[in-house]
């Protein structure tokens, strides 16, 4: 009789041990999977990058002289600018917005090859330039106070 009780207890113990091990595995798996970043970008990230680049291009449109750089969180796909259309295209997704002016630029920049997207408008020729690079644009080079072209109302 004692023998059958041990067998029954042994079976229950084995089942509890297996369930505990399985639960422990799922807890560890869930913890590790939360540490790993997803390989696919969320559409919200792409939308935020397009919106930020649109804001910078709009700022250049309304300025006499402008320089800015942006490090997009989207690191794959293409940044596309076609006149007033600003887009980021990743596999199976594309987000576009319109800028307030016609930039007269048609360009595609591979986001995997660059770190920064530079936006500049030089007061000498009144054109907007957009390019990708591994270093940011030197923002002091295109200061509106360069060569005395802007009025400095705070001096005195």
Residue pairs with C-beta under 8 A, 6 or more apart in sequence:
41 73
41 74
41 76
41 90
43 93
43 95
45 73
45 74
46 74
46 77
46 88
46 90
46 93
46 95
47 95
48 73
49 70
49 72
49 73
49 74
49 88
50 86
50 87
50 88
50 95
50 96
50 97
51 97
52 70
52 72
53 70
53 72
53 79
53 86
53 88
53 117
53 119
54 86
54 97
54 98
54 99
56 68
56 70
56 119
57 81
57 86
57 99
57 103
57 119
57 128
57 130
58 99
58 100
58 101
59 66
59 68
59 119
60 66
60 68
60 119
60 120
60 121
60 128
61 99
61 100
61 101
61 103
61 121
61 128
62 100
62 101
63 121
63 144
64 121
64 123
64 144
64 149
64 150
65 121
65 122
65 123
65 142
65 143
65 144
65 146
65 149
65 150
66 119
66 120
66 121
66 128
66 142
67 118
67 119
67 120
67 121
67 137
67 138
67 139
67 141
67 142
68 118
68 119
68 120
68 137
68 139
69 116
69 117
69 118
69 119
69 136
69 137
69 139
70 116
70 117
70 119
71 115
71 116
71 117
71 136
72 79
72 88
72 111
72 117
74 88
74 90
74 111
75 111
75 112
76 90
76 91
76 111
76 112
77 88
77 89
77 90
77 91
77 111
77 112
78 88
78 89
78 108
78 109
78 110
78 111
79 87
79 88
79 108
79 109
79 111
79 117
79 132
80 86
80 87
80 88
80 89
80 96
80 107
80 108
80 109
81 87
81 103
81 105
81 106
81 107
81 130
82 105
82 106
83 102
83 103
83 104
83 105
83 106
84 98
84 99
84 100
84 101
84 102
84 103
85 96
85 97
85 98
85 99
86 96
86 97
86 98
86 99
87 94
87 95
87 96
87 97
88 94
88 95
88 111
101 128
103 128
103 130
104 127
104 128
105 128
105 129
105 130
107 130
107 131
109 117
109 130
109 131
109 132
110 132
111 132
113 132
114 132
114 133
114 134
115 133
115 134
115 135
116 132
116 133
116 134
116 135
116 136
116 137
117 130
117 131
117 132
118 129
118 130
118 131
118 132
118 133
118 136
118 137
119 128
119 129
119 130
119 137
120 128
120 129
120 130
120 137
120 142
121 127
121 128
121 129
121 142
122 129
122 142
123 142
123 144
123 146
123 149
144 150
145 152
